[in-house]
Amino acid sequence: MDLHINTAEYGKVKLGLVEKKQTHAQQEFFVKPHESGYILEKLEEFLKSSKIKNPESEIRNIIVYKGGGSFTGLRIGTAVAQGLGLAWNVPIKVKNTLNK
């Protein structure tokens, strides 16, 4: 399963779990600039509610999006993806938009 982290829209975070181009779970929420630590908390809740018990073995790729949005939001999304990729030993892929 692939974990999608999209912070390309200003103040909005979109999370998704996709396998073979089929979305299994998704969530979006708003984050103020000074509340970036909230992303990790929401991600943990999202994975638990999606019944992902062992991300190290269940997540194959982490997909992060670049493009519009604020520089800080994109940087935070990328940093979260990089940290999780290192911790879980999972590759990170970068996409331009959700449709590609």
Biopython code that builds the backbone (N, CA, C, O; Angstrom):
import numpy as np
from Bio.PDB.StructureBuilder import StructureBuilder

atoms = [
    (1, "MET", "N", (0.844, -1.161, 0.000)),
    (1, "MET", "CA", (0.000, 0.000, 0.000)),
    (1, "MET", "C", (0.901, 1.240, 0.000)),
    (1, "MET", "O", (1.955, 1.247, 0.636)),
    (2, "ASP", "N", (0.483, 2.278, -0.711)),
    (2, "ASP", "CA", (1.221, 3.531, -0.768)),
    (2, "ASP", "C", (0.559, 4.577, 0.123)),
    (2, "ASP", "O", (-0.663, 4.724, 0.124)),
    (3, "LEU", "N", (1.379, 5.300, 0.878)),
    (3, "LEU", "CA", (0.906, 6.400, 1.702)),
    (3, "LEU", "C", (1.126, 7.693, 0.938)),
    (3, "LEU", "O", (2.256, 8.001, 0.559)),
    (4, "HIS", "N", (0.070, 8.448, 0.705)),
    (4, "HIS", "CA", (0.145, 9.732, 0.009)),
    (4, "HIS", "C", (0.050, 10.857, 1.029)),
    (4, "HIS", "O", (-0.836, 10.871, 1.883)),
    (5, "ILE", "N", (0.985, 11.801, 0.923)),
    (5, "ILE", "CA", (0.993, 12.990, 1.781)),
    (5, "ILE", "C", (1.008, 14.195, 0.855)),
    (5, "ILE", "O", (1.984, 14.427, 0.142)),
    (6, "ASN", "N", (-0.082, 14.965, 0.868)),
    (6, "ASN", "CA", (-0.192, 16.111, -0.023)),
    (6, "ASN", "C", (-0.368, 17.380, 0.797)),
    (6, "ASN", "O", (-1.386, 17.570, 1.462)),
    (7, "THR", "N", (0.634, 18.243, 0.740)),
    (7, "THR", "CA", (0.565, 19.541, 1.420)),
    (7, "THR", "C", (0.682, 20.665, 0.387)),
    (7, "THR", "O", (1.118, 21.769, 0.714)),
    (8, "ALA", "N", (0.294, 20.383, -0.857)),
    (8, "ALA", "CA", (0.450, 21.346, -1.948)),
    (8, "ALA", "C", (-0.589, 22.463, -1.928)),
    (8, "ALA", "O", (-0.421, 23.463, -2.626)),
    (9, "GLU", "N", (-1.646, 22.319, -1.155)),
    (9, "GLU", "CA", (-2.635, 23.390, -1.027)),
    (9, "GLU", "C", (-2.387, 24.128, 0.282)),
    (9, "GLU", "O", (-2.173, 23.508, 1.324)),
    (10, "TYR", "N", (-2.417, 25.439, 0.220)),
    (10, "TYR", "CA", (-2.099, 26.261, 1.383)),
    (10, "TYR", "C", (-2.990, 25.910, 2.579)),
    (10, "TYR", "O", (-4.216, 25.995, 2.495)),
    (11, "GLY", "N", (-2.363, 25.517, 3.686)),
    (11, "GLY", "CA", (-3.070, 25.252, 4.929)),
    (11, "GLY", "C", (-3.837, 23.954, 4.978)),
    (11, "GLY", "O", (-4.526, 23.687, 5.963)),
    (12, "LYS", "N", (-3.740, 23.134, 3.941)),
    (12, "LYS", "CA", (-4.508, 21.888, 3.892)),
    (12, "LYS", "C", (-3.552, 20.708, 3.743)),
    (12, "LYS", "O", (-2.577, 20.770, 2.993)),
    (13, "VAL", "N", (-3.850, 19.639, 4.468)),
    (13, "VAL", "CA", (-3.090, 18.398, 4.364)),
    (13, "VAL", "C", (-4.052, 17.303, 3.928)),
    (13, "VAL", "O", (-5.128, 17.142, 4.505)),
    (14, "LYS", "N", (-3.657, 16.555, 2.908)),
    (14, "LYS", "CA", (-4.449, 15.419, 2.441)),
    (14, "LYS", "C", (-3.614, 14.154, 2.616)),
    (14, "LYS", "O", (-2.465, 14.090, 2.181)),
    (15, "LEU", "N", (-4.202, 13.161, 3.250)),
    (15, "LEU", "CA", (-3.558, 11.869, 3.442)),
    (15, "LEU", "C", (-4.365, 10.816, 2.700)),
    (15, "LEU", "O", (-5.591, 10.899, 2.636)),
    (16, "GLY", "N", (-3.685, 9.837, 2.146)),
    (16, "GLY", "CA", (-4.385, 8.778, 1.449)),
    (16, "GLY", "C", (-3.609, 7.483, 1.487)),
    (16, "GLY", "O", (-2.380, 7.477, 1.565)),
    (17, "LEU", "N", (-4.345, 6.378, 1.431)),
    (17, "LEU", "CA", (-3.759, 5.050, 1.295)),
    (17, "LEU", "C", (-4.278, 4.467, -0.010)),
    (17, "LEU", "O", (-5.486, 4.320, -0.197)),
    (18, "VAL", "N", (-3.365, 4.138, -0.904)),
    (18, "VAL", "CA", (-3.730, 3.683, -2.242)),
    (18, "VAL", "C", (-2.996, 2.387, -2.535)),
    (18, "VAL", "O", (-1.805, 2.251, -2.257)),
    (19, "GLU", "N", (-3.731, 1.436, -3.102)),
    (19, "GLU", "CA", (-3.133, 0.179, -3.542)),
    (19, "GLU", "C", (-3.692, -0.161, -4.914)),
    (19, "GLU", "O", (-4.905, -0.255, -5.102)),
    (20, "LYS", "N", (-2.790, -0.343, -5.868)),
    (20, "LYS", "CA", (-3.164, -0.672, -7.241)),
    (20, "LYS", "C", (-4.182, 0.318, -7.789)),
    (20, "LYS", "O", (-5.198, -0.073, -8.363)),
    (21, "LYS", "N", (-3.896, 1.616, -7.604)),
    (21, "LYS", "CA", (-4.708, 2.734, -8.091)),
    (21, "LYS", "C", (-6.100, 2.791, -7.469)),
    (21, "LYS", "O", (-6.967, 3.506, -7.972)),
    (22, "GLN", "N", (-6.325, 2.059, -6.397)),
    (22, "GLN", "CA", (-7.607, 2.100, -5.694)),
    (22, "GLN", "C", (-7.383, 2.730, -4.318)),
    (22, "GLN", "O", (-6.545, 2.264, -3.546)),
    (23, "THR", "N", (-8.134, 3.784, -4.017)),
    (23, "THR", "CA", (-8.017, 4.470, -2.738)),
    (23, "THR", "C", (-8.741, 3.671, -1.663)),
    (23, "THR", "O", (-9.930, 3.378, -1.789)),
    (24, "HIS", "N", (-8.015, 3.322, -0.605)),
    (24, "HIS", "CA", (-8.594, 2.563, 0.504)),
    (24, "HIS", "C", (-9.045, 3.466, 1.640)),
    (24, "HIS", "O", (-10.009, 3.163, 2.343)),
    (25, "ALA", "N", (-8.349, 4.565, 1.812)),
    (25, "ALA", "CA", (-8.707, 5.520, 2.871)),
    (25, "ALA", "C", (-8.142, 6.875, 2.503)),
    (25, "ALA", "O", (-7.099, 6.976, 1.858)),
    (26, "GLN", "N", (-8.843, 7.916, 2.921)),
    (26, "GLN", "CA", (-8.330, 9.269, 2.716)),
    (26, "GLN", "C", (-8.891, 10.191, 3.788)),
    (26, "GLN", "O", (-9.963, 9.962, 4.349)),
    (27, "GLN", "N", (-8.132, 11.229, 4.044)),
    (27, "GLN", "CA", (-8.539, 12.214, 5.047)),
    (27, "GLN", "C", (-7.887, 13.535, 4.679)),
    (27, "GLN", "O", (-6.764, 13.562, 4.175)),
    (28, "GLU", "N", (-8.581, 14.611, 4.927)),
    (28, "GLU", "CA", (-7.959, 15.919, 4.765)),
    (28, "GLU", "C", (-8.324, 16.788, 5.959)),
    (28, "GLU", "O", (-9.397, 16.654, 6.547)),
    (29, "PHE", "N", (-7.408, 17.675, 6.297)),
    (29, "PHE", "CA", (-7.618, 18.570, 7.431)),
    (29, "PHE", "C", (-6.815, 19.838, 7.203)),
    (29, "PHE", "O", (-5.910, 19.877, 6.371)),
    (30, "PHE", "N", (-7.156, 20.863, 7.946)),
    (30, "PHE", "CA", (-6.493, 22.154, 7.825)),
    (30, "PHE", "C", (-5.508, 22.329, 8.972)),
    (30, "PHE", "O", (-5.754, 21.891, 10.096)),
    (31, "VAL", "N", (-4.389, 22.978, 8.667)),
    (31, "VAL", "CA", (-3.341, 23.219, 9.658)),
    (31, "VAL", "C", (-2.882, 24.657, 9.535)),
    (31, "VAL", "O", (-2.587, 25.133, 8.439)),
    (32, "LYS", "N", (-2.823, 25.341, 10.656)),
    (32, "LYS", "CA", (-2.266, 26.700, 10.672)),
    (32, "LYS", "C", (-0.747, 26.600, 10.653)),
    (32, "LYS", "O", (-0.192, 25.597, 11.101)),
    (33, "PRO", "N", (-0.062, 27.627, 10.141)),
    (33, "PRO", "CA", (1.400, 27.548, 10.010)),
    (33, "PRO", "C", (2.145, 27.164, 11.289)),
    (33, "PRO", "O", (3.147, 26.453, 11.223)),
    (34, "HIS", "N", (1.682, 27.611, 12.430)),
    (34, "HIS", "CA", (2.387, 27.311, 13.684)),
    (34, "HIS", "C", (1.970, 25.970, 14.292)),
    (34, "HIS", "O", (2.416, 25.632, 15.388)),
    (35, "GLU", "N", (1.130, 25.210, 13.608)),
    (35, "GLU", "CA", (0.650, 23.931, 14.125)),
    (35, "GLU", "C", (1.150, 22.746, 13.300)),
    (35, "GLU", "O", (0.457, 21.734, 13.193)),
    (36, "SER", "N", (2.333, 22.859, 12.721)),
    (36, "SER", "CA", (2.813, 21.807, 11.823)),
    (36, "SER", "C", (3.037, 20.472, 12.526)),
    (36, "SER", "O", (2.945, 19.427, 11.882)),
    (37, "GLY", "N", (3.324, 20.474, 13.809)),
    (37, "GLY", "CA", (3.494, 19.230, 14.553)),
    (37, "GLY", "C", (2.219, 18.404, 14.613)),
    (37, "GLY", "O", (2.257, 17.196, 14.847)),
    (38, "TYR", "N", (1.115, 19.056, 14.404)),
    (38, "TYR", "CA", (-0.197, 18.409, 14.394)),
    (38, "TYR", "C", (-0.296, 17.364, 13.277)),
    (38, "TYR", "O", (-1.072, 16.414, 13.382)),
    (39, "ILE", "N", (0.487, 17.539, 12.210)),
    (39, "ILE", "CA", (0.437, 16.620, 11.069)),
    (39, "ILE", "C", (0.798, 15.201, 11.497)),
    (39, "ILE", "O", (0.134, 14.247, 11.092)),
    (40, "LEU", "N", (1.827, 15.054, 12.300)),
    (40, "LEU", "CA", (2.234, 13.716, 12.744)),
    (40, "LEU", "C", (1.164, 13.053, 13.612)),
    (40, "LEU", "O", (0.921, 11.851, 13.507)),
    (41, "GLU", "N", (0.536, 13.843, 14.459)),
    (41, "GLU", "CA", (-0.544, 13.314, 15.302)),
    (41, "GLU", "C", (-1.713, 12.834, 14.444)),
    (41, "GLU", "O", (-2.246, 11.746, 14.663)),
    (42, "LYS", "N", (-2.106, 13.648, 13.470)),
    (42, "LYS", "CA", (-3.213, 13.272, 12.582)),
    (42, "LYS", "C", (-2.842, 12.064, 11.717)),
    (42, "LYS", "O", (-3.687, 11.210, 11.447)),
    (43, "LEU", "N", (-1.588, 11.991, 11.286)),
    (43, "LEU", "CA", (-1.127, 10.855, 10.487)),
    (43, "LEU", "C", (-1.205, 9.568, 11.299)),
    (43, "LEU", "O", (-1.639, 8.535, 10.790)),
    (44, "GLU", "N", (-0.790, 9.627, 12.547)),
    (44, "GLU", "CA", (-0.874, 8.450, 13.417)),
    (44, "GLU", "C", (-2.327, 7.997, 13.582)),
    (44, "GLU", "O", (-2.612, 6.802, 13.498)),
    (45, "GLU", "N", (-3.248, 8.939, 13.816)),
    (45, "GLU", "CA", (-4.673, 8.615, 13.935)),
    (45, "GLU", "C", (-5.204, 8.014, 12.632)),
    (45, "GLU", "O", (-5.970, 7.051, 12.651)),
    (46, "PHE", "N", (-4.791, 8.592, 11.505)),
    (46, "PHE", "CA", (-5.226, 8.120, 10.192)),
    (46, "PHE", "C", (-4.791, 6.668, 9.960)),
    (46, "PHE", "O", (-5.588, 5.846, 9.509)),
    (47, "LEU", "N", (-3.540, 6.359, 10.264)),
    (47, "LEU", "CA", (-3.050, 4.997, 10.065)),
    (47, "LEU", "C", (-3.763, 4.012, 10.984)),
    (47, "LEU", "O", (-4.102, 2.907, 10.562)),
    (48, "LYS", "N", (-3.995, 4.403, 12.238)),
    (48, "LYS", "CA", (-4.712, 3.528, 13.172)),
    (48, "LYS", "C", (-6.141, 3.286, 12.714)),
    (48, "LYS", "O", (-6.617, 2.150, 12.744)),
    (49, "SER", "N", (-6.834, 4.343, 12.289)),
    (49, "SER", "CA", (-8.226, 4.191, 11.848)),
    (49, "SER", "C", (-8.309, 3.389, 10.542)),
    (49, "SER", "O", (-9.351, 2.813, 10.229)),
    (50, "SER", "N", (-7.209, 3.355, 9.788)),
    (50, "SER", "CA", (-7.164, 2.587, 8.540)),
    (50, "SER", "C", (-6.648, 1.169, 8.766)),
    (50, "SER", "O", (-6.405, 0.421, 7.819)),
    (51, "LYS", "N", (-6.486, 0.818, 10.034)),
    (51, "LYS", "CA", (-6.047, -0.522, 10.442)),
    (51, "LYS", "C", (-4.652, -0.883, 9.942)),
    (51, "LYS", "O", (-4.365, -2.042, 9.644)),
    (52, "ILE", "N", (-3.788, 0.132, 9.855)),
    (52, "ILE", "CA", (-2.379, -0.092, 9.536)),
    (52, "ILE", "C", (-1.662, -0.263, 10.873)),
    (52, "ILE", "O", (-1.405, 0.716, 11.574)),
    (53, "LYS", "N", (-1.343, -1.501, 11.221)),
    (53, "LYS", "CA", (-0.730, -1.785, 12.516)),
    (53, "LYS", "C", (0.792, -1.720, 12.465)),
    (53, "LYS", "O", (1.433, -1.344, 13.447)),
    (54, "ASN", "N", (1.366, -2.082, 11.333)),
    (54, "ASN", "CA", (2.815, -2.115, 11.198)),
    (54, "ASN", "C", (3.223, -1.418, 9.907)),
    (54, "ASN", "O", (3.435, -2.084, 8.894)),
    (55, "PRO", "N", (3.340, -0.083, 9.921)),
    (55, "PRO", "CA", (3.644, 0.655, 8.691)),
    (55, "PRO", "C", (4.936, 0.197, 8.013)),
    (55, "PRO", "O", (5.045, 0.250, 6.788)),
    (56, "GLU", "N", (5.913, -0.250, 8.802)),
    (56, "GLU", "CA", (7.191, -0.677, 8.238)),
    (56, "GLU", "C", (7.022, -1.799, 7.227)),
    (56, "GLU", "O", (7.784, -1.891, 6.264)),
    (57, "SER", "N", (6.035, -2.647, 7.440)),
    (57, "SER", "CA", (5.830, -3.765, 6.516)),
    (57, "SER", "C", (4.617, -3.573, 5.597)),
    (57, "SER", "O", (4.530, -4.221, 4.554)),
    (58, "GLU", "N", (3.693, -2.704, 5.965)),
    (58, "GLU", "CA", (2.477, -2.536, 5.168)),
    (58, "GLU", "C", (2.561, -1.401, 4.150)),
    (58, "GLU", "O", (1.857, -1.435, 3.141)),
    (59, "ILE", "N", (3.405, -0.395, 4.392)),
    (59, "ILE", "CA", (3.549, 0.735, 3.469)),
    (59, "ILE", "C", (4.724, 0.436, 2.543)),
    (59, "ILE", "O", (5.845, 0.221, 3.005)),
    (60, "ARG", "N", (4.463, 0.422, 1.224)),
    (60, "ARG", "CA", (5.516, 0.133, 0.239)),
    (60, "ARG", "C", (6.225, 1.388, -0.238)),
    (60, "ARG", "O", (7.436, 1.367, -0.456)),
    (61, "ASN", "N", (5.486, 2.483, -0.404)),
    (61, "ASN", "CA", (6.026, 3.752, -0.890)),
    (61, "ASN", "C", (5.354, 4.892, -0.150)),
    (61, "ASN", "O", (4.218, 4.772, 0.308)),
    (62, "ILE", "N", (6.071, 5.997, -0.041)),
    (62, "ILE", "CA", (5.478, 7.232, 0.451)),
    (62, "ILE", "C", (5.508, 8.199, -0.725)),
    (62, "ILE", "O", (6.565, 8.484, -1.288)),
    (63, "ILE", "N", (4.330, 8.699, -1.084)),
    (63, "ILE", "CA", (4.194, 9.629, -2.198)),
    (63, "ILE", "C", (3.979, 11.020, -1.618)),
    (63, "ILE", "O", (3.073, 11.229, -0.811)),
    (64, "VAL", "N", (4.812, 11.968, -2.030)),
    (64, "VAL", "CA", (4.675, 13.351, -1.584)),
    (64, "VAL", "C", (4.477, 14.208, -2.827)),
    (64, "VAL", "O", (5.031, 13.906, -3.885)),
    (65, "TYR", "N", (3.697, 15.266, -2.708)),
    (65, "TYR", "CA", (3.332, 16.096, -3.851)),
    (65, "TYR", "C", (4.032, 17.439, -3.803)),
    (65, "TYR", "O", (4.203, 18.036, -2.740)),
    (66, "LYS", "N", (4.432, 17.900, -4.976)),
    (66, "LYS", "CA", (5.014, 19.233, -5.088)),
    (66, "LYS", "C", (4.090, 20.075, -5.948)),
    (66, "LYS", "O", (3.200, 19.553, -6.620)),
    (67, "GLY", "N", (4.304, 21.354, -5.922)),
    (67, "GLY", "CA", (3.471, 22.205, -6.761)),
    (67, "GLY", "C", (3.020, 23.437, -6.011)),
    (67, "GLY", "O", (3.778, 24.033, -5.246)),
    (68, "GLY", "N", (1.785, 23.807, -6.240)),
    (68, "GLY", "CA", (1.236, 25.009, -5.615)),
    (68, "GLY", "C", (1.298, 24.935, -4.104)),
    (68, "GLY", "O", (1.802, 23.965, -3.537)),
    (69, "GLY", "N", (0.793, 25.949, -3.468)),
    (69, "GLY", "CA", (0.806, 25.989, -2.014)),
    (69, "GLY", "C", (1.981, 26.779, -1.497)),
    (69, "GLY", "O", (2.768, 27.331, -2.265)),
    (70, "SER", "N", (2.088, 26.826, -0.202)),
    (70, "SER", "CA", (3.166, 27.607, 0.409)),
    (70, "SER", "C", (4.458, 26.797, 0.448)),
    (70, "SER", "O", (4.448, 25.569, 0.528)),
    (71, "PHE", "N", (5.556, 27.518, 0.388)),
    (71, "PHE", "CA", (6.857, 26.870, 0.477)),
    (71, "PHE", "C", (6.983, 26.103, 1.793)),
    (71, "PHE", "O", (7.482, 24.978, 1.816)),
    (72, "THR", "N", (6.532, 26.713, 2.881)),
    (72, "THR", "CA", (6.637, 26.076, 4.191)),
    (72, "THR", "C", (5.812, 24.796, 4.238)),
    (72, "THR", "O", (6.277, 23.783, 4.762)),
    (73, "GLY", "N", (4.598, 24.825, 3.700)),
    (73, "GLY", "CA", (3.755, 23.629, 3.680)),
    (73, "GLY", "C", (4.394, 22.493, 2.894)),
    (73, "GLY", "O", (4.389, 21.344, 3.334)),
    (74, "LEU", "N", (4.941, 22.817, 1.734)),
    (74, "LEU", "CA", (5.606, 21.802, 0.920)),
    (74, "LEU", "C", (6.830, 21.250, 1.634)),
    (74, "LEU", "O", (7.092, 20.047, 1.607)),
    (75, "ARG", "N", (7.567, 22.135, 2.268)),
    (75, "ARG", "CA", (8.774, 21.721, 2.998)),
    (75, "ARG", "C", (8.407, 20.801, 4.158)),
    (75, "ARG", "O", (9.099, 19.814, 4.408)),
    (76, "ILE", "N", (7.334, 21.114, 4.861)),
    (76, "ILE", "CA", (6.912, 20.281, 5.986)),
    (76, "ILE", "C", (6.448, 18.914, 5.492)),
    (76, "ILE", "O", (6.809, 17.892, 6.076)),
    (77, "GLY", "N", (5.656, 18.883, 4.430)),
    (77, "GLY", "CA", (5.206, 17.615, 3.863)),
    (77, "GLY", "C", (6.364, 16.744, 3.421)),
    (77, "GLY", "O", (6.362, 15.534, 3.648)),
    (78, "THR", "N", (7.355, 17.360, 2.789)),
    (78, "THR", "CA", (8.534, 16.628, 2.337)),
    (78, "THR", "C", (9.349, 16.126, 3.523)),
    (78, "THR", "O", (9.842, 14.998, 3.506)),
    (79, "ALA", "N", (9.490, 16.952, 4.541)),
    (79, "ALA", "CA", (10.253, 16.544, 5.730)),
    (79, "ALA", "C", (9.579, 15.378, 6.443)),
    (79, "ALA", "O", (10.254, 14.448, 6.884)),
    (80, "VAL", "N", (8.253, 15.419, 6.559)),
    (80, "VAL", "CA", (7.517, 14.311, 7.179)),
    (80, "VAL", "C", (7.740, 13.037, 6.367)),
    (80, "VAL", "O", (8.020, 11.981, 6.934)),
    (81, "ALA", "N", (7.617, 13.131, 5.044)),
    (81, "ALA", "CA", (7.819, 11.970, 4.178)),
    (81, "ALA", "C", (9.240, 11.418, 4.320)),
    (81, "ALA", "O", (9.427, 10.205, 4.417)),
    (82, "GLN", "N", (10.232, 12.297, 4.332)),
    (82, "GLN", "CA", (11.620, 11.847, 4.460)),
    (82, "GLN", "C", (11.867, 11.169, 5.806)),
    (82, "GLN", "O", (12.525, 10.131, 5.872)),
    (83, "GLY", "N", (11.345, 11.751, 6.863)),
    (83, "GLY", "CA", (11.517, 11.151, 8.186)),
    (83, "GLY", "C", (10.882, 9.782, 8.284)),
    (83, "GLY", "O", (11.489, 8.846, 8.803)),
    (84, "LEU", "N", (9.654, 9.660, 7.784)),
    (84, "LEU", "CA", (8.978, 8.366, 7.812)),
    (84, "LEU", "C", (9.675, 7.366, 6.911)),
    (84, "LEU", "O", (9.807, 6.194, 7.264)),
    (85, "GLY", "N", (10.124, 7.820, 5.745)),
    (85, "GLY", "CA", (10.831, 6.931, 4.824)),
    (85, "GLY", "C", (12.088, 6.354, 5.456)),
    (85, "GLY", "O", (12.377, 5.167, 5.305)),
    (86, "LEU", "N", (12.835, 7.197, 6.166)),
    (86, "LEU", "CA", (14.036, 6.714, 6.849)),
    (86, "LEU", "C", (13.683, 5.770, 7.997)),
    (86, "LEU", "O", (14.308, 4.721, 8.157)),
    (87, "ALA", "N", (12.699, 6.136, 8.781)),
    (87, "ALA", "CA", (12.314, 5.328, 9.943)),
    (87, "ALA", "C", (11.751, 3.969, 9.524)),
    (87, "ALA", "O", (12.033, 2.950, 10.155)),
    (88, "TRP", "N", (10.961, 3.964, 8.464)),
    (88, "TRP", "CA", (10.305, 2.732, 8.018)),
    (88, "TRP", "C", (11.087, 2.010, 6.927)),
    (88, "TRP", "O", (10.697, 0.917, 6.516)),
    (89, "ASN", "N", (12.187, 2.602, 6.447)),
    (89, "ASN", "CA", (12.960, 2.046, 5.341)),
    (89, "ASN", "C", (12.076, 1.853, 4.096)),
    (89, "ASN", "O", (12.047, 0.784, 3.486)),
    (90, "VAL", "N", (11.363, 2.922, 3.751)),
    (90, "VAL", "CA", (10.410, 2.924, 2.636)),
    (90, "VAL", "C", (10.834, 4.009, 1.646)),
    (90, "VAL", "O", (11.192, 5.110, 2.065)),
    (91, "PRO", "N", (10.801, 3.719, 0.328)),
    (91, "PRO", "CA", (11.171, 4.744, -0.655)),
    (91, "PRO", "C", (10.145, 5.874, -0.733)),
    (91, "PRO", "O", (8.958, 5.684, -0.470)),
    (92, "ILE", "N", (10.641, 7.049, -1.101)),
    (92, "ILE", "CA", (9.801, 8.238, -1.270)),
    (92, "ILE", "C", (9.744, 8.575, -2.748)),
    (92, "ILE", "O", (10.768, 8.578, -3.432)),
    (93, "LYS", "N", (8.548, 8.858, -3.239)),
    (93, "LYS", "CA", (8.361, 9.267, -4.627)),
    (93, "LYS", "C", (7.697, 10.639, -4.631)),
    (93, "LYS", "O", (6.870, 10.940, -3.771)),
    (94, "VAL", "N", (8.065, 11.464, -5.604)),
    (94, "VAL", "CA", (7.527, 12.815, -5.710)),
    (94, "VAL", "C", (6.637, 12.890, -6.940)),
    (94, "VAL", "O", (7.027, 12.451, -8.022)),
    (95, "LYS", "N", (5.441, 13.445, -6.774)),
    (95, "LYS", "CA", (4.508, 13.634, -7.890)),
    (95, "LYS", "C", (4.126, 15.098, -7.986)),
    (95, "LYS", "O", (4.150, 15.835, -7.000)),
    (96, "ASN", "N", (3.769, 15.504, -9.207)),
    (96, "ASN", "CA", (3.347, 16.885, -9.427)),
    (96, "ASN", "C", (1.933, 17.145, -8.945)),
    (96, "ASN", "O", (1.697, 18.130, -8.245)),
    (97, "THR", "N", (0.991, 16.294, -9.300)),
    (97, "THR", "CA", (-0.413, 16.479, -8.930)),
    (97, "THR", "C", (-1.024, 15.140, -8.570)),
    (97, "THR", "O", (-0.418, 14.095, -8.807)),
    (98, "LEU", "N", (-2.220, 15.161, -7.999)),
    (98, "LEU", "CA", (-2.909, 13.921, -7.658)),
    (98, "LEU", "C", (-3.310, 13.110, -8.887)),
    (98, "LEU", "O", (-3.450, 11.890, -8.803)),
    (99, "ASN", "N", (-3.495, 13.769, -10.018)),
    (99, "ASN", "CA", (-3.993, 13.078, -11.206)),
    (99, "ASN", "C", (-2.900, 12.393, -12.033)),
    (99, "ASN", "O", (-3.215, 11.657, -12.969)),
    (100, "LYS", "N", (-1.649, 12.614, -11.713)),
    (100, "LYS", "CA", (-0.559, 12.032, -12.504)),
    (100, "LYS", "C", (0.049, 10.846, -11.842)),
    (100, "LYS", "O", (0.978, 10.246, -12.384)),
]
sb = StructureBuilder()
sb.init_structure("model")
sb.init_model(0)
sb.init_chain("A")
sb.init_seg("    ")
for serial, (resi, resn, name, xyz) in enumerate(atoms, 1):
    if name == "N":
        sb.init_residue(resn, " ", resi, " ")
    sb.init_atom(name, np.array(xyz, "f"), 0.0, 1.0, " ", f" {name:<3s}", serial, name[0])
structure = sb.get_structure()
